[in-house]
Structures are given as C-alpha cells and as structure tokens.
C-alpha cells in the first residue's frame, strides 16, 4: 500500500482527457509529471510509494486547465469532495501528504486544525518553514504534510520558497528538496 499521498488540485479538462483517450498518450511527459519526477528523484521520494489524487474529482468543462476549479464555487460539491478526500486519507493512512500548489494546500487545511491558521490563507507557499509540518492531526491520525509549488509552474514560482533546518538555510528549489528530504527521514 502506498504511504505517500500526492495531492493536486484537479485532473484536467474534458477535451484534454478525450484527446488522451484518442491518442493513447498519457500525461507523463507534461510539465507537471516531468518536473515532479525530477524533484522526487533528487529528493529521494520513491514514486512507487506514492498514491496520486486530487482535491476535486472530475474534469473541467472549460478550455483552460489552470486557475480555480469551476466546481469550487458550489459549496455542496466542495463538501462532497472534502468528504471523499478525507475518506481517501483515512483509508490510505499515508505517512506523508504532499500538496501541489496553493489550492490543494488550502483545501487540505480544511481537514486539520493544525493547518488552518497558516495554510488556509495560502501562506504555506510563501512564508519560511510554514509549508512543512509534522504531527498534523487529520481524523485522529498524525501525518507529515508538505506544501510544494505545483510542478507545472514550478520554475516560475519556486524561487520564493524558504526553508531552514539544522543543516542550514535554503532558498528556491533547494528549500523544497530539503523539506522533502526531512519528511523522508
């Protein structure tokens, strides 16, 4: 059973999904996957230990696959997706939860009092050391949680990251690598 949950915002658009089915090509060469594989490899995160999911189930019926998920404006839909996310976490019981991007970290914060104060307003990605938390209580279990920049926009956004541990102070890409290494220890 996987012991790392990697949580994105949503999957993609209806048109992109149909294109993937039609061509038989998957997203493994997309910026999201390409950058995530590279980051995980250098950080010592084994992809075989990962379960990949999203905060929102379903596909966007829009042209753009970026930005706020359209369903996030519907409270009943959001509640159903948060219930489903909680069920996934409860069943998998991962040792580590990695969020990709601001929306995923904000949504995860709704499931834990330890994350609400800093992650619910998006600060998990902007303030030093806020994006790495040990002992996060979700549904009576403790988890390690890390908020990473979304790998599809990683190169543009990672420069703002800061992280400090007993080995030193890190910025940008190195900050996220060190967070992942510390989580894997």
N, C-alpha and C positions, 0 to 999 in steps of 0.2 A: 504494500500500500504506500502511495506517495506520502511524504511527510513535509512537503513544502507546497503551499498554495500560492500561486502567482495569479494575481487578480488585476485584470484590466477593467476598462470602462464598459465597452460593448464590443460585439464581434465585427460588424461591418455593415454594408448596405445590401439591400435585396439584389441590386444589379451586380455588385461585386461577387456575391455568393452564386448567382446564376452563371456568371462568367467563369467562376472557378469550377462549377459543375460541368459546364460546356467544354472547357478546355482541358479539364483534368489536372490543371496546375493548382497547387496549393499556395498558401501564403508564406511558406518557409523562406522564400527569398525576398520578402518585403522588408522595408526598413525596421519594422517592429521586431521581427524574428531575427534578422541578421544582427542587429545591434544587441539584442537580448542574449543571443548565443555567445557573442563575443564577450560581453560583460560577465556572464555567468562563468564562462570558461576561465577567464583571468582571475575571477573571484573564488573559484573552487566550488561553485554550485553545480551539482550533477543534475542534468536535465531529466535523467531517469527517475529522480526523486521528486520531480515536480508534477503537480496537477494544475492545469491551466484553466481558468474560468474568468467570468466577467461579472461585474455588479449587475448589469442589465442583460436579461435573456432576450433573445430575439434579434431581429435585424432592423436597421434604419430603412425607412422607405423614403430616403432623401438622396440627393445627388452627392453630397459631401459625407465622408466617413469620419470627419473630425468635428470638434465642438461638442456642445452639450447634447446629450442624448434626448431626442424629442419626447420620449415617454417620461422623462424626469419631471415633467410639469403636471403629471397625473398622480396625485397622492396615493390612490388605490393601487395603481401599477407599481409605484415605488415601494409601497408597503409589501406587496406580494414578492417583489424581487429581494427586498431585505430579508423577508422570511425564508426565501429559498437560499439566499447566501448564508444565513445563519444555519440552516439545515445542512448545507454542504460542509461548513466549518465543523459542526457538531459531529457529523459522520466521519469526516476525514481526520479530524483532530491533528492538524499539522503542527509540527514543532515551530515552523516559521511561516508567516504570512507576508508576502511581498506585494505591495500595491504598485501599479504602474500609472503614474500621472496623478494629477490633483483630484479629478473626480472620483477615482477609485479610493484614494486615501480619505477623502471627505465622507464618502458613503460608508467605509469601514468604521469610521469614528462613531457612527450612529449605533454601533453594536457594543461599544465599550466606553464606560465612564473614564477610563484612563486616557483614552484618545480624544474624547470630546473637547476638552479645553483647548488643545493645540491643533489637532488635525481637522476639526470641523470647519475651521475658517480658512483652511488651505495653507497654514503655516508649516506643515510637515515638510514642505519642499523648500521653504525659504529661510527658516531660522536654523542656526547651527545646532546639531545634535537632536533636534526635535523629531526628525524622521526615523530615528532608531529607538525602539522601546522594547525593553524586556518586561516580563511579567504583566502582560496585558490580559485582563480578565474578560473573557467572552463566554457567556453561557456556562459559568462555573469551571472553566478550564483556563490555564495560563498559556499564553503564546508570546513568541517574539515577533514583533511587527516592524517592517521597514517600508518607508515610503520612498520610492525611487521616481526619478523623472521617467516619463513614458519613453520607451525606447524608440518610438517612431520620430520623436522630436528631441532625442537625447543630446545630439551635438549642439543644438542651439541653446538648450536650457541648462545643461549640467554645470556650466561654469559658475552658477550662483550657489552651488552646494558647498557646505562647510561641515566638517566633522572633526572632532577631537577625541582621542583616546590616549591610553598610557604610552603609546609608541610615538605620538606626535599629533600635529595639526595638519589637516588635509583640506584641499580645495578641489572643486570640479570633479572630474572623473575619478580621481584618486579618493575623494571623500566617499563616493558611493561604493567603490571597490572595498575600502576599509570597513564600511558598515556591513557589507555582505560577509567579508571575512570574519568580523567579530560575531555576526549572527551564526555562522557555521561552526564556531568554536564551542 
